[in-house]
Amino acid sequence: MIQIELLAQVIEEQNQNFLQKQLISREESIPLESNQILVVSGVRRCGKSILIRKSLPSDAPGLYLNFEDPRLVDFEAADFPKLEQLRDQLGKSSILLDEVQSVAGWEIFARSLHEKGQKLYITGSNASMLSRELGTRLTGRYKQIELFPFSYAEFLLFKKLSPGEESFESYFLAGGFPEYLQNQDQDYLRTLFRDILTRDVAVRRNISNETALIRLGVFLCSNVGKPFSYSRMGSLLEIKSVRTVIDYCDYLEESYLFDLIPMYSPSIRKQLANPKKAFCVDPALASANSLSFSKDLGRKLENYVYLHLRRSFKEIQYFQNKDSECDFVVKWNEEIIGAIQVCWSLNSDNLQRELKGLKAALEETQAHKGILLTWNQEDLLDGIMVMPVWKWMMQPSKDFFGVD
Ligand SMILES: Nc1ncnc2c1ncn2[C@@H]1O[C@H](COP(=O)(O)OP(=O)(O)OP(=O)(O)O)[C@@H](O)[C@H]1O
């Protein structure tokens, strides 16, 4: 149990910090009028709680509480009614709970607020921990929004820059974690990565071999965009059991650090068995934690394109047949709707190969729209649009493919 006076003090301090910050508006918006519980999930430090707090009208702020505060170590389910009491005493309109999944039984409180028609916002950085309770006790009562580090458009707003090759180069180097954009300290990205692996993944998942988990994380950062099989990864990383490799990869996906995308295949069974490609939630985070000193710029660009697609689409695959490859195909409503090829720079050596891969993907998947993205070239080749990545990123990829 926790004393209400201590709780009031923690709340006052946590809420003070917020007022001092200069904040930009995000592309994601919070549906304030909805009467469902609103859940914002995403990788750590990407701006989840700020998104909610900034969205609430200034004359009706919410009562914010972050459960990672060590002073809340003794908070238990029986303490939740104190939050309602403090909310009313302080004249707040709603309750906003950060990383609440650490308190067992939180979903019972969530449900009771919902039943009383009172507003609750929740943020979390672990997909499965949240979804377990959401899926059972709160089915149909919540709406979930996924948030990512800043997009290129948000980066421009934050840095007060204009769109173009020069500002895209800055984004390409710095990525989208708001605090990193402020401090530009690579150690921040290393500490963040390590903290997610050791504190979130290893502790929550009870992993005793933390070294193997970190090695896997570094391996994925160093091999963004390259296909690999679980067994090959196991042997490279000296992890004996393939099952362990698969579990660890799942945990890394749950923490929103990486997505492992499958190869396109009409057969689901083949799709599962084929090699996967990993993409990181923030390419600058991957670079800071990578062992690959050659700095593969082409794959990094591919990672940015992947993220831009991922903001709009959940199902993204790569395409490969016996003699050609295409970086991404995008699924929407059970249909592949688009194919995207990414190439740093088109020249007489690679042009035919890149076009062939894109056309093969379009033909085989029956996707109706394809594009070839480059660092700075723009053209129309053989009926295929060629565009610089920065320009393509100025609109949501859903708009580009004409779906909503
Ligand atoms: N819209 C924004 N404009 C400017 N800075 C922002 C914005 N959103 C977040 N930040 C910065 O990023 C930091 C992290 O934001 P926030 O605490 O909301 O992230 P979070 O995803 O809730 O983190 P955690 O998962 O650790 O709880 C903030 O301290 C703030 O400095």
The ligand as an SDF file (V2000), in Angstrom:
LIG
                    3D

 31 33  0  0  0  0  0  0  0  0999 V2000
    5.7710   16.1260  -29.1490 N   0  0  0  0  0  0  0  0  0  0  0  0
    6.9790   16.3000  -28.6140 C   0  0  0  0  0  0  0  0  0  0  0  0
    7.6870   17.4260  -28.8590 N   0  0  0  0  0  0  0  0  0  0  0  0
    8.9110   17.6080  -28.3230 C   0  0  0  0  0  0  0  0  0  0  0  0
    9.5170   16.7200  -27.5190 N   0  0  0  0  0  0  0  0  0  0  0  0
    8.8660   15.5850  -27.2440 C   0  0  0  0  0  0  0  0  0  0  0  0
    7.5800   15.3120  -27.7740 C   0  0  0  0  0  0  0  0  0  0  0  0
    7.1710   14.1140  -27.3430 N   0  0  0  0  0  0  0  0  0  0  0  0
    8.1580   13.6510  -26.5760 C   0  0  0  0  0  0  0  0  0  0  0  0
    9.1830   14.5280  -26.4910 N   0  0  0  0  0  0  0  0  0  0  0  0
   10.4060   14.3740  -25.7140 C   0  0  0  0  0  0  0  0  0  0  0  0
   10.6770   12.9840  -25.6100 O   0  0  0  0  0  0  0  0  0  0  0  0
   10.7380   12.5680  -24.2390 C   0  0  0  0  0  0  0  0  0  0  0  0
   10.0100   11.2460  -24.0960 C   0  0  0  0  0  0  0  0  0  0  0  0
    8.6220   11.4810  -24.1740 O   0  0  0  0  0  0  0  0  0  0  0  0
    7.5830   10.6040  -23.3620 P   0  0  0  0  0  0  0  0  0  0  0  0
    7.9230   10.5740  -21.9240 O   0  0  0  0  0  0  0  0  0  0  0  0
    6.2180   11.0520  -23.7490 O   0  0  0  0  0  0  0  0  0  0  0  0
    7.8970    9.1990  -24.0120 O   0  0  0  0  0  0  0  0  0  0  0  0
    7.2480    7.7980  -23.6760 P   0  0  0  0  0  0  0  0  0  0  0  0
    7.1310    7.0920  -24.9710 O   0  0  0  0  0  0  0  0  0  0  0  0
    6.0080    7.9670  -22.8740 O   0  0  0  0  0  0  0  0  0  0  0  0
    8.4330    7.1710  -22.8050 O   0  0  0  0  0  0  0  0  0  0  0  0
    8.4190    5.8450  -21.8530 P   0  0  0  0  0  0  0  0  0  0  0  0
    8.1480    4.6820  -22.7320 O   0  0  0  0  0  0  0  0  0  0  0  0
    9.8100    5.8090  -21.3070 O   0  0  0  0  0  0  0  0  0  0  0  0
    7.3440    6.0800  -20.8260 O   0  0  0  0  0  0  0  0  0  0  0  0
   10.1050   13.7100  -23.4440 C   0  0  0  0  0  0  0  0  0  0  0  0
   10.7810   13.9040  -22.2510 O   0  0  0  0  0  0  0  0  0  0  0  0
   10.2520   14.9280  -24.3290 C   0  0  0  0  0  0  0  0  0  0  0  0
   11.4440   15.6030  -23.9880 O   0  0  0  0  0  0  0  0  0  0  0  0
  1  2  1  0
  2  3  1  0
  2  7  2  0
  3  4  2  0
  4  5  1  0
  5  6  2  0
  6  7  1  0
  6 10  1  0
  7  8  1  0
  8  9  2  0
  9 10  1  0
 10 11  1  0
 11 12  1  0
 11 30  1  0
 12 13  1  0
 13 14  1  0
 13 28  1  0
 14 15  1  0
 15 16  1  0
 16 17  2  0
 16 18  1  0
 16 19  1  0
 19 20  1  0
 20 21  2  0
 20 22  1  0
 20 23  1  0
 23 24  1  0
 24 25  2  0
 24 26  1  0
 24 27  1  0
 28 29  1  0
 28 30  1  0
 30 31  1  0
M  END
$$$$
